[in-house]
Amino acid sequence: MTTLLTVLGIVLFALGLLISIAWHELGHLSTAKLFGIRVPQYMVGFGPTVWSRKKGETEYGFKAIPAGGYIRMIGMFPPGKDGRIEARSTSPWRSMIEDAREASFEELQPGDEDRLFYTRKPWKRVIVMFAGPFMNLILAAVVFFGSSMILGYETQTTKVGGVQKCVIEQSPKGKQREQCATTDPVSPAHAAGLLKGDKIVAFNGQPVEDWNTLSDRIRDTIGPATLTVERAGKQLDLHPTLIENKVLKKDEDGKVVQPLTTVKAGYLGFQSQTEVLPLTFGQSVDRMTDLMQSGVQSVIALPGKIPDLWDAAFGDGERKQDSPVGVVGAARISGEIMAVEAPPERILSMMLSVLVMFNISLFLFNMLPLLPLDGGHIAGALWESIRRHTARLFKRPDPGPFDVAKLMPVAYVVAGVFVCFTLLVLVADVVNPVKIT
C-alpha cells in the first residue's frame, strides 16, 4: 500500500508539473496573440512529439520529455544590419548569433512582416515575456490562498506537544542530544508538572493566543513565572522557574534566523504542537509574502550551496534539508507525502504546498535577467526602451531595436551552467535525496 501511495504521489506531482508548464506557456501564447505576433507552435515538453493538433495558425502538442515547454514566435531577433535574415561567418560565435537569427525567421510567410516579435514596442514585448512567469505566480497564489483558507496551514500552537525532561543547550548546527545526561538539570516545564496535551492560555496572568507571543514571553523571562493551562476541561496554574539557556535565534516574525545562530534566553522546556488551522485572508497574505521572500533568498543563496550539494552527490556529505531539489527530488518528496500516516486534508495541504513552491521557483528563476530565460528578453526590451528614450531626449537618431541575438553566445554559456547545475541536483536527488520522513 505504501508503494502504491508513493507512486500516486509521484504521478500527481508529474500532473501538477505539466499543468504548471502549460499554464506558463499559455501566458506567453495569449499575450503574443493579443499583440498580433504569429505563434507557429505551442508545446509542453521537449524531444519527440507525442501528440499534436493544428488549430488555426498554431500547432498545439505534447512532447516526450516533460521537463519544460515553449512557444515559437516568429521574428524573436531583428535581421542583420544589411537587412538580410541570414548571414554567414567563419567565427563560431558569429555563427551562433546568425543561427539563432535564422531560426527566428525560418517559418516566415508572406504577410508576416508586421507580425514579428521584434517589431512590437518594448512594453509589449515585456508583457509577452513576463506573462509566462506571472502565470506561475498567479497559480501559486490561487492554490496557496485556497489551500490555506479552506484546508488550513500547518501552524504552531500553544498546545503542548511534548515536554523535555532535562535542559540541553541548542546547537548552532540545529541538532541536540536526544538523551539526558546525569549532569543535565531538570527542565522547568517537567519540574512544574507541565504535561503533553496541556494548552497554555496565559503567561504571568496575560492571555496568549498564538505561539509567537508565548515564545517571546518565555524568552524574555528568567526566574519564577505562572503558566495558566487548560487540562481536561479545567484551568490550573503551574509555577515553573525559567532558566537561561542557549536557544536558536529568531527574527521579528518568529522564524529561525538563517544561518543558524544561538542566543541566550529564558527557557521552559517543551515542544509546541502543530495543527492544520485555516488562515484568514490577512494571515494568508503574510504567509505568501514570507514564501516569496524565502524563495528570493534561496535563489540568491544557490551558488553558495553548490559545494555542499557536490559533497552530498559525490562524497559523504550530509544532504541538508534546505538543499536545492530538482524535478526528481520534488517528485520523490511528493511520493513520501502521500505515504505519510496523516489525515487526508493534511496530506492534500502538503501536496499543494509542493505545487505552490514549485511555481514560485519557476517565477523567480525565469525572472533572472539572463538569456535564454524570460528575464533576459525582458532586460533586452527594457534596454532598448532606455536607448530609444535617451536618443529622443537628446534629439539623436533612433538607434533601432536592440539586437538580443548578439547575446546568444552568453546565452549558451548560461544554458550550459544551468544544465550542469541541473545534472548535479539530479545526481544528488538520486543518491542522497532530501527526505521528509
N, C-alpha and C positions, 0 to 999 in steps of 0.2 A: 504493500500500500504506500509506503514511504517513497519507493522508487517511482510509482505512478504519479504521486503528487509532485515529486521533483520534476519529472518530465512535463507535467502540466504547467508548472511554474515557468519552465524554460519556453514552452510553446506560447504561453500568454505574453511573456516578455518579447518574444520574436514578433508577435502580432502587434504589440504596442510600438515596437521599433519601426515596423513597416508603416503603421499609421502616422507616426511622428515624421518619418521621412516624406511620405506622400503629402502630408499637411504642409510641411516646409516648402516643398516644390510647388504646391498649389498657390502659395503666396507669390512666388515668382511668376507663375503662369498667369494668374488672374490680373496682376498689375501690368505685366507685359502686354497682354491683350487689351487691357484698358487704354494703354497709350499707343496702340496701333502697331506694336512690334510683332513681326511674324515669328511664330514658335513652331518649328517643324516637329519637335519631339518633346514628350513628357514621359520620363522613365523613372521607375522606382527600382533601384538596384544597379549593379554593374555586370559586365560579362555578356554571355549569350542571352538573347531574348527568349523568354519562356512563353510569353503571350503578349500580343499587341493588337490594337484595332485603331484604324484611322477614322477620325471624326472631323469633318471639315478639313482644315489645312494642317492639323496636328495629329501625330501618331502617339497614342497612349499605350503604355505597356509595362510589364514587369520583366526584370532580368534575373539571372540565376543567383547572383551573389547579393544578398540583402544587406549591403554594408554602406549604403548611401543612395543617392539619386541625383537626377539632373534634369534641367530643361535646356534645349538647344535653341538659342535665339540667333538670328542671322545678324551679321554686322557687329559683333561684340567689339571689334577693334577697327579703327579707321584705316583706309588704304594708305599706302606709302606716299611719300612726297611727290612722286611722279604721277600719282593718281591711279596707279595700277594696283590691282588686287594682289598679284603675285610679284615677288622679286627674288632673284636668286643670288646667292653669295657663297663663297668657299668657306667663310667663317662659320664655325659650328654655332656660336652664339647668335649670329645673324640668321642662320637657318632656323633656329628655334623661334625667333621672332616672326619670320615670314611664314613658317609652317602654321603658327597659331593664327596669323592674319588670314592665311589661305583657308584654314578650316572654318573660320567665322563667316566666310563668303561662299563656301562650297555648294550651298543649296540656294544660292541667289537665283531668283526668277524674274522675268520681265515684270515691271511694275513694283518691284520691291525696293527701288531706290529710295523711297521715302518711308520705308518700314524697317530701317536698320537701327539697331540698338544705339550705336554711337551718335546717330543724328538727333537723338532726343536730348532735350535740355538736361543739364546736370541734375536738377532737382528731381526730374522724372526717373533718371537712372538710379539715383539714390533710393527712391521709393521702391523701384523694382528689386534692387538687390537687398534692401533692408526688409522687404516684405517676407522673405523666407524665414530668417531668424525670428522676426517678430511673430510669425505664426506659431513657432515653437514656444515663445514666451506666453502667448495667449493660451495655448493648450495647457501649459504648465499652470497658469493662474486659474483657469477654469477647473481643472482637475483638482488642484490643491484646495481652492475655496469650497468646491463641492464636497470633497472628502473631509476637510477639517470641520465644516459647519454641519454636515449631516452625519458622517460616520464618527468623527471626532479625531483628536490628535493625542498622541502619547504625551502625557503631562505628569510631571512630578507633583505629588500632593502632600498634604500634611499628615497623611496616614502613615503609620509605622510599618515598613516592610520587613524590618529586621533590626536586631539590637546587637551591637558589638559587646562582647564580654570584657574586652580589655582595651587599653589605649595603645595604638600603634601609629607612629608617625607616617604621614603620607609621603611617598617617594616622589621626587620630581619627575621620575620616569613613568608615573601614573600607576605603579604597582605597589602592593603592600603584602606583607606576610599574612598568610591566611590563618596561621596557628598562633595562639597566645603563648608567650614565654612566661616562665615563673616570675620573672622580674617585672613584667608589664603590669602597671596599675589597673585596677578595675575601672571600667568606663563609667562616667557619671550616670548615663542612662540606665545601665544594668544595675548599678548600686541603688538608684532611686526606684527601681521596680517598673520601669517602662517595658511594655510588652508588645510583641508583634500584633498588629491589628488595632492598636490604640490610634485614635485620631486626635492630634493636638489642635485644640481650638483657641487657646490663649497662651501667651508667654508673659510672665510677670504682670498678669491682670489685663494685658492688652490683647484684644482679639486678633487672630491671624487666620486669614482665609486662603492664602496661597503659599507655596513652598519658598519662593524667593524672599518674601517678607520674614518668614520664620527663620530661614537660613541666615539672613542678615542680622537678626536679633541675637541668634545663638553666637555668631562670630563676634559680635560686639560685646559679649558678656563673659566675664571671668569671675567666678565666685558663686555664691548662692543664688538660686533662681526658683521660680514657681512655674510649673507646667500644668495647665488645665487640659485634661484629656477626656475623651468620650470612650467608655468601655462598657460593653453590654447594655447600652442604652442609658447609662448614667454618667454624670460628670464627677471627676475626682481630681484633686490637686496632688501633684508629686513635687518633691523638693530636692532636685539634684544640685550638686555643686560643680559648676562647669570649670574646666581647667584649660590652660593654654596648651595648644598642640600645633604641629605643622600640618596645614591643610592646603589643598590646591587653591591658587589664586583665582578669583572670579572677576568678571567685568561688571559694569553697571547693570547689565541685563541679566545677571546671574549665571552667565555662561563661563565655563572654564577657559581661562586665557591660554592661547597657544603662542609660543611653545610652553609646555607645562612648567609652572613655577610654583613653589610653595611659599606660604606666608604663615606667620604665627597668628592664631586667632582663637577665640573661645571654642570649646569642643564639648559636645554632648555624647556622641557615640551611637548613632542609629542611622539606618538607611530609610529614605523616604520611599513610599510605594508609588509606582507609576500606574496611571489608569488612562484609558482612552476616553477623553471627555470632549464633547462638542465645543467648538470655539465660537465666539461672537465674530461679527464681521471685522470689528476693530482689532481683535486678537489675531484674526487670520491675516490681516494686512501686516501686522507686526511680524508674524512668523514668516510671511512671504518675503518681507524686506530682509529678515535675517538670513533666509536661504539665498537670496541674491547676493548679499554681502559675503556670505560664506563661499559662494560659487566664485565670485571675483577673486577672493583671497586664494582660493585653490588654484585658479588659473595662473595667478601671479607666482604662486609657490611651486608650480610644476617643474621648472628647471632644477630647483634645489632638491627635488625628490628623486631625481634620476639616479644618483649614486646608491641610495637605499634600495631603489627598485632593481638596480643591476645586481646588488648583493642578494636580494631575495630571489631573483631569477636564476642566477648562475653561481651563487655562493651559498653560504649557510646563514645569511642574514634573515632577520625576522621580517615578515610581511606585516607592516603596520596597518592599523585599522583605517587611517586616513590616506593610505596609499592609493594612487590613481588606479582605476579599473577600466577595462575596455568592455566591448560588447560581450565577450565570452565571460568575463568576470561578473558583469551585471546579470547575465542570464543565469549564471551559477547561483548568485545571491537570490535571484527570484525563485529558483528551484528550492533553495533552502527555506525561504519564507513560506512557500506553500506546504512544506513538510513539517513546519513548526506546530507543536501542540498548543493551539490558542483559539479563541473564539473566531468564527468566520469573519466578523466585521473587523477584527484587529488584523487578520491576515490580509483582507482586502485593502485596508488602510495602508499597510506596509507595502503592498504591491503597487498601489497608486503612488506612494512616495518615491519608489524607484523610477516610475514613469515621469514624475514631476522633476526629479533631479536630472534625469537624462535629458529632458527638454530644456531645462535651464542651462545645462552644459552645452547643448547644441547652439543655443542662442549666444552664449558668451564666447564660445570657441569660434563661431562664424563671424563674430563682430571684430575679431582681431584684424587690424589694418594691414593684412598681408595677403598677397596673391598666392594661391588661387582661391582663397576664401572670399566670401561675400564682402567682408570688411575691406579687402584690398581694392575691389571695384568701387566701393563707396568712397574710399580715400582718393582714388583716381578722379572720380567725378567731382568731389569737393575741391581738389587741387585745380582742376580745370575751371571751376567756377571762380575760384580766387584769382587765377591768372587772367581770366576774361574781365572780371570786375576791376582788377588793378589796371589793366590796359585801357579800359574805358575811362577810368578815373583820371589817368594821365594822358588821355587822348592819343593813345598809341594804337597801332593796327591790331586787330583781333588775332591773337596767337592761334586760334583754331582749337579743335579738340585735342585733349591730352592723349598721346599715344600710349595707352596702357600696355600694348603689345611689347614695347621696349623693355618692360619689366619681366617678361616671360623667363629669361634666364634666372632671375631671382626667384620667380615662382617655382621653377623646377628644383632649386635648392631647398626652398621652404617645404615643398611637397616631399622631397627626399628625407628631410629631417622628420617630418610628420610620420612618414612610412616607417622609419627606423624606430621612432618612439612607440608607434602602434605595435610593431612586432615585439618590442621589449615588454610592453604591457601584456601582450598576448602570451608570451612565454611565462611571465610571472603569474598570470591568471591560471595557467595550466599546471605549472609545477609547484607553485606556492600561493594559492588563492587567498583572498580576503574572505573570512568566514564570519557568519553572524551567530553561529551556534557553538 
